[in-house]
């Protein structure tokens, strides 16, 4: 790092110079939604607990965590610096996606943030901005941050829990896929994996092509198709889940829950593979591995009865088959059982 830049970084105020109340006073205004934004939060940040409405008597809930040097790096090998905005956006996106995968609408969010004392205050403010921008931009127009917690630690850790509502309907589970159903995908596949590979590669960030930069952006700031979940439920989806760990691994989860064979047609993914091919060639990588095994795009894998018109945003990529006499549930591609691969927090 150049000496002048190092000096500027060193002069930035850090959280060590603020009390918890002072830091919260900088964060709370950045979490407010604009006028007209509908929310189920009846009592927001400031008290010991928040109060949120549950109009239909049911609450959908999910929680996820990002940990520094496990889920993100502050400085990547290619020179990209992860901003607080990136981490805030991704914390919102990955949790909103889980609510989306149930066919529900997110209604409120709580955040637990652990920080080293040398964390710049501006980085924390940017994280709050990223949370708010993620909620707004991704279209979670009924969600807001209801509160959270601050703590001190040796590394940055961000945990977000999101609540949602089914508006009186039934959730779409992983276990409902039936033989004869169409398998469909909403959102991207393999793009975030390509972005991760570029971040980890010895390819300077300022030399990335526009297409490669899109992949990096989708790794750092995913764009789950939040309108697709409720639309799939309304259209009669029989099963659905968030693709966070790769098409094959998450397809295996659907197969096991539904006791069926999930059959993916590679030809129906060819257009996605073509988009990944130039970046794969540059890195000497396999674009098919990104496409089938790469996670964190946070698209939706869903099944629909064969006579149902797929809702906007979904593309058919395969089908659901009954199990043979000696077969167990699994994923097949190109007529063969697939190695599910994908991301595993404890295996990687």
SEGUPA-490406 format. One record per residue (C-alpha): x, y, z; residue in one letter. Coordinates in Angstrom, 1 decimal, always signed. Layout:
% residues N
{r {X, Y, Z}, 'a'}
...
% end
This chain:
% residues 348
{r {+0.0, +0.0, +0.0}, 'x'}
{r {+1.4, +3.5, -0.9}, 'x'}
{r {+2.6, +5.4, +2.2}, 'x'}
{r {+0.2, +8.3, +1.6}, 'x'}
{r {-2.8, +5.9, +1.3}, 'x'}
{r {-1.6, +4.0, +4.4}, 'x'}
{r {-1.5, +7.3, +6.3}, 'x'}
{r {-5.0, +8.2, +5.2}, 'x'}
{r {-6.3, +4.9, +6.3}, 'x'}
{r {-4.5, +5.1, +9.6}, 'x'}
{r {-6.1, +8.5, +10.3}, 'x'}
{r {-9.7, +7.2, +9.8}, 'x'}
{r {-11.6, +7.2, +13.1}, 'x'}
{r {-12.3, +3.7, +14.3}, 'x'}
{r {-15.0, +2.2, +16.5}, 'x'}
{r {-12.5, +2.2, +19.4}, 'x'}
{r {-13.0, +6.0, +19.6}, 'x'}
{r {-16.8, +5.8, +20.0}, 'x'}
{r {-19.1, +4.4, +22.7}, 'x'}
{r {-21.7, +1.9, +21.7}, 'x'}
{r {-24.4, +4.6, +21.9}, 'x'}
{r {-22.3, +6.9, +19.6}, 'x'}
{r {-21.9, +4.2, +17.0}, 'x'}
{r {-25.6, +3.3, +17.1}, 'x'}
{r {-26.4, +7.0, +16.7}, 'x'}
{r {-24.4, +6.8, +13.4}, 'x'}
{r {-26.1, +3.6, +12.2}, 'x'}
{r {-29.8, +4.0, +13.0}, 'x'}
{r {-30.4, +7.0, +10.6}, 'x'}
{r {-29.0, +4.9, +7.8}, 'x'}
{r {-31.5, +2.1, +8.4}, 'x'}
{r {-34.6, +4.2, +8.0}, 'x'}
{r {-36.8, +3.5, +5.1}, 'x'}
{r {-38.1, +6.3, +2.9}, 'x'}
{r {-41.7, +7.6, +3.2}, 'x'}
{r {-44.3, +5.2, +1.8}, 'x'}
{r {-42.2, +2.1, +2.5}, 'x'}
{r {-44.6, -0.4, +4.0}, 'x'}
{r {-43.3, -2.3, +7.0}, 'x'}
{r {-44.5, -4.8, +9.7}, 'x'}
{r {-42.2, -3.3, +12.3}, 'x'}
{r {-44.4, -1.7, +15.0}, 'x'}
{r {-41.4, -0.7, +17.2}, 'x'}
{r {-38.0, -0.4, +15.8}, 'x'}
{r {-34.5, +0.1, +17.1}, 'x'}
{r {-34.0, +1.8, +20.5}, 'x'}
{r {-35.6, -0.5, +23.1}, 'x'}
{r {-34.6, -3.9, +24.5}, 'x'}
{r {-36.7, -5.7, +21.8}, 'x'}
{r {-38.5, -4.8, +18.7}, 'x'}
{r {-42.2, -5.4, +18.0}, 'x'}
{r {-43.3, -6.7, +14.6}, 'x'}
{r {-46.7, -7.6, +13.3}, 'x'}
{r {-47.7, -11.1, +12.2}, 'x'}
{r {-51.1, -10.5, +10.5}, 'x'}
{r {-51.9, -14.1, +9.5}, 'x'}
{r {-50.6, -15.6, +12.8}, 'x'}
{r {-47.7, -17.3, +11.1}, 'x'}
{r {-44.1, -16.1, +10.8}, 'x'}
{r {-41.4, -17.3, +8.4}, 'x'}
{r {-37.9, -16.9, +9.8}, 'x'}
{r {-34.4, -17.5, +8.6}, 'x'}
{r {-30.9, -16.6, +9.9}, 'x'}
{r {-27.4, -16.5, +8.3}, 'x'}
{r {-23.9, -15.3, +9.2}, 'x'}
{r {-21.0, -13.9, +7.3}, 'x'}
{r {-17.6, -14.1, +9.0}, 'x'}
{r {-14.4, -12.3, +7.9}, 'x'}
{r {-11.9, -14.6, +6.2}, 'x'}
{r {-14.5, -17.4, +6.0}, 'x'}
{r {-17.2, -15.8, +3.9}, 'x'}
{r {-15.4, -12.7, +2.7}, 'x'}
{r {-12.0, -11.2, +2.7}, 'x'}
{r {-11.3, -7.5, +3.4}, 'x'}
{r {-8.6, -7.7, +0.7}, 'x'}
{r {-8.8, -10.3, -2.0}, 'x'}
{r {-5.8, -11.7, -3.9}, 'x'}
{r {-6.8, -9.8, -7.1}, 'x'}
{r {-6.7, -6.5, -5.2}, 'x'}
{r {-10.4, -6.0, -4.7}, 'x'}
{r {-11.2, -4.5, -1.3}, 'x'}
{r {-14.5, -5.6, +0.3}, 'x'}
{r {-16.5, -2.6, +1.4}, 'x'}
{r {-18.9, -2.4, +4.3}, 'x'}
{r {-21.5, -1.8, +1.7}, 'x'}
{r {-20.7, -5.1, +0.0}, 'x'}
{r {-21.1, -7.0, +3.3}, 'x'}
{r {-24.3, -5.2, +4.3}, 'x'}
{r {-25.9, -5.8, +0.9}, 'x'}
{r {-24.9, -9.5, +0.9}, 'x'}
{r {-26.2, -10.0, +4.4}, 'x'}
{r {-29.6, -8.6, +3.3}, 'x'}
{r {-29.6, -10.5, +0.0}, 'x'}
{r {-28.8, -14.0, +1.3}, 'x'}
{r {-31.4, -13.8, +4.1}, 'x'}
{r {-34.1, -12.3, +1.9}, 'x'}
{r {-33.5, -15.1, -0.6}, 'x'}
{r {-34.3, -17.7, +2.1}, 'x'}
{r {-37.7, -16.1, +2.8}, 'x'}
{r {-38.3, -15.8, -1.0}, 'x'}
{r {-37.6, -19.6, -1.4}, 'x'}
{r {-40.6, -20.3, +0.9}, 'x'}
{r {-42.8, -18.2, -1.4}, 'x'}
{r {-43.1, -15.5, +1.4}, 'x'}
{r {-42.5, -11.8, +1.7}, 'x'}
{r {-39.9, -10.5, +4.1}, 'x'}
{r {-41.3, -8.1, +6.7}, 'x'}
{r {-38.5, -7.3, +9.2}, 'x'}
{r {-34.8, -7.9, +9.9}, 'x'}
{r {-32.6, -7.9, +13.0}, 'x'}
{r {-28.8, -7.6, +12.8}, 'x'}
{r {-26.0, -8.7, +15.1}, 'x'}
{r {-22.6, -7.1, +14.4}, 'x'}
{r {-19.3, -8.1, +15.9}, 'x'}
{r {-16.4, -5.7, +15.3}, 'x'}
{r {-12.6, -5.5, +16.0}, 'x'}
{r {-11.8, -2.1, +17.7}, 'x'}
{r {-9.7, -1.0, +14.7}, 'x'}
{r {-12.6, -1.2, +12.3}, 'x'}
{r {-13.1, +2.2, +10.6}, 'x'}
{r {-16.3, +3.9, +11.6}, 'x'}
{r {-16.9, +4.7, +7.9}, 'x'}
{r {-16.8, +0.9, +7.1}, 'x'}
{r {-19.6, +0.3, +9.6}, 'x'}
{r {-21.7, +3.2, +8.3}, 'x'}
{r {-21.2, +1.8, +4.8}, 'x'}
{r {-22.4, -1.6, +6.1}, 'x'}
{r {-25.6, +0.0, +7.3}, 'x'}
{r {-26.0, +1.7, +3.9}, 'x'}
{r {-25.5, -1.6, +2.2}, 'x'}
{r {-28.2, -3.3, +4.3}, 'x'}
{r {-30.7, -0.5, +3.5}, 'x'}
{r {-29.8, -0.4, -0.2}, 'x'}
{r {-30.1, -4.2, -0.5}, 'x'}
{r {-33.6, -4.1, +1.0}, 'x'}
{r {-34.7, -1.3, -1.2}, 'x'}
{r {-33.0, -2.2, -4.5}, 'x'}
{r {-33.8, -5.9, -4.4}, 'x'}
{r {-37.5, -5.1, -3.9}, 'x'}
{r {-38.2, -6.2, -0.3}, 'x'}
{r {-40.7, -3.3, -0.1}, 'x'}
{r {-42.3, -4.6, +3.1}, 'x'}
{r {-39.1, -5.1, +5.0}, 'x'}
{r {-37.1, -2.9, +7.4}, 'x'}
{r {-34.4, -3.3, +10.0}, 'x'}
{r {-36.2, -3.6, +13.4}, 'x'}
{r {-33.1, -3.7, +15.6}, 'x'}
{r {-30.0, -5.7, +16.5}, 'x'}
{r {-26.9, -5.9, +18.6}, 'x'}
{r {-23.3, -4.7, +18.7}, 'x'}
{r {-20.3, -6.5, +20.1}, 'x'}
{r {-16.5, -6.5, +20.2}, 'x'}
{r {-14.5, -9.3, +18.7}, 'x'}
{r {-11.3, -10.3, +16.9}, 'x'}
{r {-12.9, -10.4, +13.4}, 'x'}
{r {-15.9, -8.9, +11.7}, 'x'}
{r {-19.0, -11.1, +11.9}, 'x'}
{r {-22.5, -10.1, +10.7}, 'x'}
{r {-25.5, -12.2, +11.5}, 'x'}
{r {-28.9, -11.3, +10.1}, 'x'}
{r {-32.3, -12.9, +10.9}, 'x'}
{r {-35.2, -12.1, +8.7}, 'x'}
{r {-38.9, -12.6, +9.4}, 'x'}
{r {-41.5, -13.0, +6.7}, 'x'}
{r {-45.2, -13.6, +6.0}, 'x'}
{r {-47.1, -15.9, +3.7}, 'x'}
{r {-50.2, -13.6, +3.7}, 'x'}
{r {-52.4, -16.5, +4.8}, 'x'}
{r {-51.1, -18.9, +2.2}, 'x'}
{r {-49.1, -22.1, +2.4}, 'x'}
{r {-45.3, -22.3, +2.2}, 'x'}
{r {-43.6, -24.0, -0.7}, 'x'}
{r {-41.3, -26.7, +0.8}, 'x'}
{r {-38.4, -28.8, -0.6}, 'x'}
{r {-40.4, -31.9, -0.1}, 'x'}
{r {-43.2, -31.4, -2.6}, 'x'}
{r {-41.6, -32.4, -6.0}, 'x'}
{r {-43.5, -35.1, -7.8}, 'x'}
{r {-42.8, -37.3, -10.8}, 'x'}
{r {-43.8, -35.5, -14.0}, 'x'}
{r {-43.1, -32.0, -12.6}, 'x'}
{r {-41.0, -29.5, -14.6}, 'x'}
{r {-37.8, -28.4, -12.9}, 'x'}
{r {-37.2, -24.7, -13.4}, 'x'}
{r {-34.7, -22.0, -12.4}, 'x'}
{r {-35.1, -18.3, -11.7}, 'x'}
{r {-32.0, -16.1, -11.5}, 'x'}
{r {-28.5, -16.9, -12.4}, 'x'}
{r {-26.3, -19.9, -11.9}, 'x'}
{r {-22.5, -20.0, -11.9}, 'x'}
{r {-22.0, -16.2, -12.0}, 'x'}
{r {-21.1, -15.8, -8.3}, 'x'}
{r {-18.7, -18.8, -8.5}, 'x'}
{r {-17.0, -17.1, -11.5}, 'x'}
{r {-16.8, -13.9, -9.4}, 'x'}
{r {-15.2, -15.8, -6.5}, 'x'}
{r {-12.7, -17.4, -8.8}, 'x'}
{r {-11.7, -14.0, -10.2}, 'x'}
{r {-11.4, -12.5, -6.8}, 'x'}
{r {-9.1, -15.4, -5.7}, 'x'}
{r {-7.1, -15.3, -8.9}, 'x'}
{r {-3.8, -13.5, -9.7}, 'x'}
{r {-5.7, -11.2, -12.1}, 'x'}
{r {-5.6, -7.6, -11.1}, 'x'}
{r {-9.1, -6.2, -10.5}, 'x'}
{r {-8.4, -3.2, -12.7}, 'x'}
{r {-7.8, -5.5, -15.7}, 'x'}
{r {-11.2, -7.3, -15.5}, 'x'}
{r {-13.5, -7.0, -18.5}, 'x'}
{r {-17.0, -5.6, -18.0}, 'x'}
{r {-18.5, -9.1, -18.1}, 'x'}
{r {-16.0, -10.3, -15.5}, 'x'}
{r {-16.7, -7.3, -13.3}, 'x'}
{r {-20.4, -8.3, -13.4}, 'x'}
{r {-19.4, -11.7, -12.0}, 'x'}
{r {-17.5, -10.1, -9.2}, 'x'}
{r {-20.4, -7.8, -8.4}, 'x'}
{r {-22.8, -10.7, -8.2}, 'x'}
{r {-20.4, -12.5, -5.8}, 'x'}
{r {-20.1, -9.4, -3.6}, 'x'}
{r {-23.7, -8.1, -4.0}, 'x'}
{r {-26.0, -11.0, -5.1}, 'x'}
{r {-29.3, -10.2, -6.7}, 'x'}
{r {-31.9, -12.9, -5.7}, 'x'}
{r {-35.1, -12.6, -7.8}, 'x'}
{r {-37.4, -11.7, -4.9}, 'x'}
{r {-40.5, -11.4, -6.9}, 'x'}
{r {-40.1, -14.9, -8.2}, 'x'}
{r {-40.8, -16.7, -4.9}, 'x'}
{r {-44.3, -15.5, -4.2}, 'x'}
{r {-45.1, -15.7, -8.0}, 'x'}
{r {-44.0, -19.4, -8.0}, 'x'}
{r {-46.3, -20.1, -5.0}, 'x'}
{r {-49.2, -18.4, -6.7}, 'x'}
{r {-48.6, -20.4, -9.9}, 'x'}
{r {-48.8, -23.7, -8.0}, 'x'}
{r {-45.1, -24.6, -7.4}, 'x'}
{r {-44.8, -27.9, -5.7}, 'x'}
{r {-41.3, -27.5, -4.3}, 'x'}
{r {-38.7, -24.8, -4.1}, 'x'}
{r {-35.4, -23.9, -2.5}, 'x'}
{r {-32.8, -21.2, -2.6}, 'x'}
{r {-29.7, -22.1, -4.7}, 'x'}
{r {-27.0, -21.0, -2.3}, 'x'}
{r {-24.6, -24.0, -2.6}, 'x'}
{r {-24.9, -25.0, -6.2}, 'x'}
{r {-27.5, -26.5, -8.5}, 'x'}
{r {-26.3, -30.1, -7.9}, 'x'}
{r {-26.0, -29.9, -4.1}, 'x'}
{r {-29.3, -28.0, -3.7}, 'x'}
{r {-30.9, -30.3, -6.3}, 'x'}
{r {-29.8, -33.3, -4.2}, 'x'}
{r {-31.5, -31.7, -1.1}, 'x'}
{r {-34.7, -31.4, -3.1}, 'x'}
{r {-34.4, -34.9, -4.3}, 'x'}
{r {-33.8, -36.3, -0.8}, 'x'}
{r {-36.7, -34.3, +0.7}, 'x'}
{r {-39.1, -35.3, -2.0}, 'x'}
{r {-37.8, -38.9, -2.5}, 'x'}
{r {-37.4, -38.4, -6.3}, 'x'}
{r {-34.8, -38.2, -9.0}, 'x'}
{r {-34.0, -34.6, -10.1}, 'x'}
{r {-33.0, -34.7, -13.8}, 'x'}
{r {-31.1, -31.6, -15.1}, 'x'}
{r {-30.9, -31.2, -18.9}, 'x'}
{r {-27.5, -29.6, -19.7}, 'x'}
{r {-28.7, -28.3, -23.1}, 'x'}
{r {-31.2, -26.1, -21.3}, 'x'}
{r {-28.2, -24.5, -19.4}, 'x'}
{r {-26.1, -23.9, -22.5}, 'x'}
{r {-26.9, -20.2, -22.7}, 'x'}
{r {-25.6, -19.7, -19.1}, 'x'}
{r {-22.5, -21.8, -19.8}, 'x'}
{r {-21.7, -19.6, -22.9}, 'x'}
{r {-21.8, -16.5, -20.7}, 'x'}
{r {-19.2, -18.0, -18.3}, 'x'}
{r {-16.9, -19.4, -21.0}, 'x'}
{r {-14.6, -16.4, -21.6}, 'x'}
{r {-13.8, -16.0, -17.9}, 'x'}
{r {-13.3, -19.7, -17.5}, 'x'}
{r {-10.9, -19.7, -20.5}, 'x'}
{r {-8.9, -16.8, -18.9}, 'x'}
{r {-8.5, -18.7, -15.6}, 'x'}
{r {-8.1, -22.2, -17.1}, 'x'}
{r {-11.3, -23.2, -15.3}, 'x'}
{r {-14.3, -25.4, -16.1}, 'x'}
{r {-17.4, -23.2, -16.7}, 'x'}
{r {-19.6, -26.3, -16.2}, 'x'}
{r {-18.2, -26.7, -12.7}, 'x'}
{r {-19.1, -23.1, -11.9}, 'x'}
{r {-22.6, -23.6, -13.5}, 'x'}
{r {-23.5, -26.8, -11.7}, 'x'}
{r {-21.4, -26.6, -8.5}, 'x'}
{r {-21.1, -22.9, -7.8}, 'x'}
{r {-23.2, -21.3, -5.1}, 'x'}
{r {-24.2, -17.9, -3.9}, 'x'}
{r {-26.2, -16.7, -6.9}, 'x'}
{r {-29.3, -17.1, -4.7}, 'x'}
{r {-31.6, -18.0, -7.5}, 'x'}
{r {-34.6, -20.3, -7.0}, 'x'}
{r {-34.9, -24.0, -8.0}, 'x'}
{r {-38.5, -24.9, -8.2}, 'x'}
{r {-40.8, -27.6, -9.6}, 'x'}
{r {-44.2, -27.1, -11.2}, 'x'}
{r {-46.9, -29.5, -12.5}, 'x'}
{r {-46.4, -30.2, -16.2}, 'x'}
{r {-49.6, -28.4, -17.2}, 'x'}
{r {-48.7, -25.1, -15.4}, 'x'}
{r {-47.4, -22.1, -17.3}, 'x'}
{r {-44.1, -21.1, -15.7}, 'x'}
{r {-44.3, -17.6, -14.0}, 'x'}
{r {-42.1, -14.8, -15.4}, 'x'}
{r {-38.4, -15.2, -14.6}, 'x'}
{r {-38.4, -19.0, -14.5}, 'x'}
{r {-36.8, -21.2, -17.2}, 'x'}
{r {-37.3, -25.0, -17.5}, 'x'}
{r {-34.0, -26.8, -17.0}, 'x'}
{r {-35.2, -30.4, -16.4}, 'x'}
{r {-37.8, -32.7, -14.9}, 'x'}
{r {-38.7, -34.8, -11.9}, 'x'}
{r {-38.7, -38.6, -12.2}, 'x'}
{r {-39.9, -41.5, -10.0}, 'x'}
{r {-37.2, -43.7, -8.4}, 'x'}
{r {-36.5, -47.1, -9.8}, 'x'}
{r {-36.7, -50.2, -7.6}, 'x'}
{r {-33.0, -50.1, -6.6}, 'x'}
{r {-32.5, -46.3, -6.9}, 'x'}
{r {-32.1, -43.7, -4.2}, 'x'}
{r {-33.0, -40.0, -4.5}, 'x'}
{r {-30.4, -38.0, -6.4}, 'x'}
{r {-29.5, -35.7, -9.3}, 'x'}
{r {-28.9, -36.9, -12.8}, 'x'}
{r {-27.4, -34.8, -15.6}, 'x'}
{r {-26.8, -36.0, -19.1}, 'x'}
{r {-28.4, -39.3, -18.1}, 'x'}
{r {-25.9, -40.0, -15.4}, 'x'}
{r {-25.8, -39.6, -11.6}, 'x'}
{r {-24.0, -36.4, -10.8}, 'x'}
{r {-21.3, -35.7, -8.2}, 'x'}
{r {-23.2, -33.1, -6.2}, 'x'}
{r {-20.1, -31.1, -5.3}, 'x'}
{r {-21.1, -27.5, -4.3}, 'x'}
{r {-20.2, -25.6, -1.2}, 'x'}
{r {-19.9, -27.1, +2.3}, 'x'}
{r {-18.9, -24.8, +5.2}, 'x'}
{r {-17.0, -27.6, +7.0}, 'x'}
{r {-15.5, -29.4, +4.1}, 'x'}
{r {-13.9, -26.2, +2.6}, 'x'}
% end
